């Protein structure tokens, strides 16, 4: 999976978010369908972006307790 394309997609999702602070919950299945790859590949690439400090990963404290992604 192309890391830059995924990062650009996630970045645009976060920037267009109306939430404060800006974040997005990502469905790896939907993203995998868009890029025609396996959901495991999307999860692995997202984790690489987090490890590179290009994205931050967190959990919502209130239900539903989604994993969310933010820009650093």
C-alpha positions in Angstrom: 0.0 0.0 0.0 1.3 3.4 -0.9 2.0 5.3 2.4 1.9 8.8 0.9 -1.5 8.3 -0.7 -2.9 6.9 2.6 -1.4 9.8 4.5 -2.8 12.4 2.1 -6.3 10.8 2.4 -6.2 10.7 6.2 -4.8 14.2 6.4 -7.6 15.6 4.2 -10.1 13.7 6.4 -8.7 15.2 9.5 -8.4 18.8 8.1 -12.0 18.7 6.8 -13.3 17.5 10.2 -15.6 19.9 12.1 -14.7 18.4 15.4 -12.6 20.3 18.0 -9.8 19.3 18.2 -9.7 18.0 14.6 -9.6 14.2 14.4 -11.1 11.4 12.4 -12.0 7.8 13.1 -10.9 5.5 10.3 -12.6 2.4 9.0 -9.8 0.3 7.7 -12.2 -1.9 5.8 -13.6 1.2 3.9 -10.1 2.5 3.2 -9.0 -0.9 2.1 -11.9 -1.1 -0.3 -11.1 2.4 -1.7 -7.4 1.4 -2.3 -8.3 -2.2 -3.3 -5.9 -3.7 -0.7 -6.4 -5.8 2.4 -7.5 -4.2 5.7 -4.4 -5.6 7.4 -2.2 -3.6 4.9 -4.1 -0.4 5.8 -3.6 -1.0 9.6 0.1 -1.8 9.1 0.6 1.4 7.0 -1.3 3.5 9.6 0.9 2.2 12.3 4.0 3.0 10.3 2.7 6.6 10.0 2.1 6.8 13.7 5.6 5.4 14.4 7.1 8.1 12.1 5.2 10.7 14.1 3.2 11.8 11.0 0.0 10.9 12.8 -1.1 10.6 16.4 -3.3 7.7 17.5 -5.7 8.0 20.5 -8.9 6.6 21.9 -12.1 8.4 22.5 -12.9 8.5 26.2 -16.7 8.5 25.7 -18.6 5.8 24.0 -18.2 4.8 21.3 -14.6 4.3 22.1 -13.2 4.6 18.6 -9.5 4.7 17.8 -9.0 8.2 16.4 -6.2 9.8 14.4 -4.9 13.4 14.7 -2.2 15.4 13.1 0.8 16.1 15.3 
